[in-house]
Amino acid sequence: MESFPITWVREQFPALRLSVDRVPAIFLDGPGGTQVPEFVIRAVSDYYRTSNSNLGGRFLTSQNTMDIVERARAALAEFLNAKHTEEIVFGQNMTSLTFCLSRVLAKSWAPTAEVIVTSLDHDANISPWRLAAAEKNITVKTWQFRKETCSLDLEDLRMLISNRTALIAVTLASNAVGSLVDIQSLGKLAKQVGAKVFVDAVHFAPHGKIDVQTLGCDFLACSAYKFFGPHIGVFWAHQEWLTQTQNFKVRPASDQPPGKWETGTQSFESIAGTLAALDYLRNLANRTSATTSLDAAMDSVRRYELGLSERFLASLARNRRVKVYGISDPKQVARRTPTFALRVEGVHPDVAAEKLGKRGIFVWSGHFYAVDLIERLGLSDQGGVIRVGFVHYNTVEEVDRILEALKEL
Ligand SMILES: Cc1ncc(COP(=O)(O)O)c(C=O)c1O
């Protein structure tokens, strides 16, 4: 394999040139939203210059808008390995799309139905289901993660699942501690009892390949601002389900997917930017292999990030004042994303984040909406954790700089 083109990658992201007190900034805030490459900045401003309109007009700018939406949909279908382009639905963000879906799905739940959520998840994949279930007086069970590894164990799910289970809402990876979830095995269990599986892929999307067909899930949502694009949500479901299911829509809107699910006017500039984010990834693939495939891009991103994780965890093990929550064995990095929840002994997470911020190192502190996770770790009234989140534009030198800064805190 050719080595990862980190110099080229960093040149694409203008924000990475920022400095704080003349020290180059280090962006370790990716799990809260990544920076965008010049491809995206240009595509959004070009949209306003040449294509700004709405759908369905008989003139150039409207036709340009329709062309961009169609191409973005096709690119996202490739990104998620959807069978059909029409299976990709755009929306405001993952949270709003999930609230919409929870209301629609709840209509079909029998009074004896049960829903399973997890304590590993971001609240955007918990509250929509809890609220929908409450309206129907339906039981919600929580699949608890194991505290030692902050990971979900399928054995624990077996105790909760039954032929009453209508839905399992679960993340592909934790946005707080980085643990991955084995959706494929879970999907097989769910199928045996006829339960549907909703996957939150928001955190995982910038870190590796997503394949809805292999995952075997029924629904999946992600957000382009976590994978180098603008603030917009993306939802996937099987074409038959999107076609057959009745949703809340205005009368003149199309009754066919994806239009029937995309209520109101979409953020076309963000759709143009999302297409450009995927173009950027194609160019990245082309730098490491002879293809422009999104799979190849995400494979090379994953391999590069595994190296960053290994280095970070191996060095962190020598700092006794730092506690890592979740998978901390450098040999187990394949079971996680490069997102680390930490506490430094004697330093409140907000104070740690502020001190690091003054040194040009951007990390988030708190619970990141993973409220149940932070509570289960007993950290809710202690300010949660600091979150160090690497993505593929971070370097080995940046890993070393945060390690050094953590020592000095
Ligand atoms: C894992 C996860 N799920 C859901 C969300 C919510 O996404 P959105 O901001 O698109 O609603 C986030 C945002 O941080 C997240 O990290």
PDBQT file of the ligand as one rigid body, heavy atoms in Angstrom, charges set to zero:
ROOT
HETATM    1  C1  LIG A 501     -23.522   9.640  17.394  1.00  0.00    +0.000 C 
HETATM    2  C2  LIG A 501     -24.353  10.859  17.121  1.00  0.00    +0.000 A 
HETATM    3  N1  LIG A 501     -25.643  10.693  16.829  1.00  0.00    +0.000 NA
HETATM    4  C3  LIG A 501     -26.453  11.735  16.564  1.00  0.00    +0.000 A 
HETATM    5  C4  LIG A 501     -25.966  13.022  16.590  1.00  0.00    +0.000 A 
HETATM    6  C5  LIG A 501     -26.923  14.136  16.254  1.00  0.00    +0.000 C 
HETATM    7  O1  LIG A 501     -26.680  14.504  14.930  1.00  0.00    +0.000 OA
HETATM    8  P1  LIG A 501     -27.327  15.830  14.327  1.00  0.00    +0.000 P 
HETATM    9  O2  LIG A 501     -26.526  16.971  14.873  1.00  0.00    +0.000 OA
HETATM   10  O3  LIG A 501     -27.173  15.651  12.849  1.00  0.00    +0.000 OA
HETATM   11  O4  LIG A 501     -28.736  15.875  14.733  1.00  0.00    +0.000 OA
HETATM   12  C6  LIG A 501     -24.635  13.256  16.889  1.00  0.00    +0.000 A 
HETATM   13  C7  LIG A 501     -24.112  14.616  16.970  1.00  0.00    +0.000 C 
HETATM   14  O5  LIG A 501     -23.151  14.891  17.639  1.00  0.00    +0.000 OA
HETATM   15  C8  LIG A 501     -23.798  12.137  17.155  1.00  0.00    +0.000 A 
HETATM   16  O6  LIG A 501     -22.496  12.281  17.434  1.00  0.00    +0.000 OA
ENDROOT
TORSDOF 0
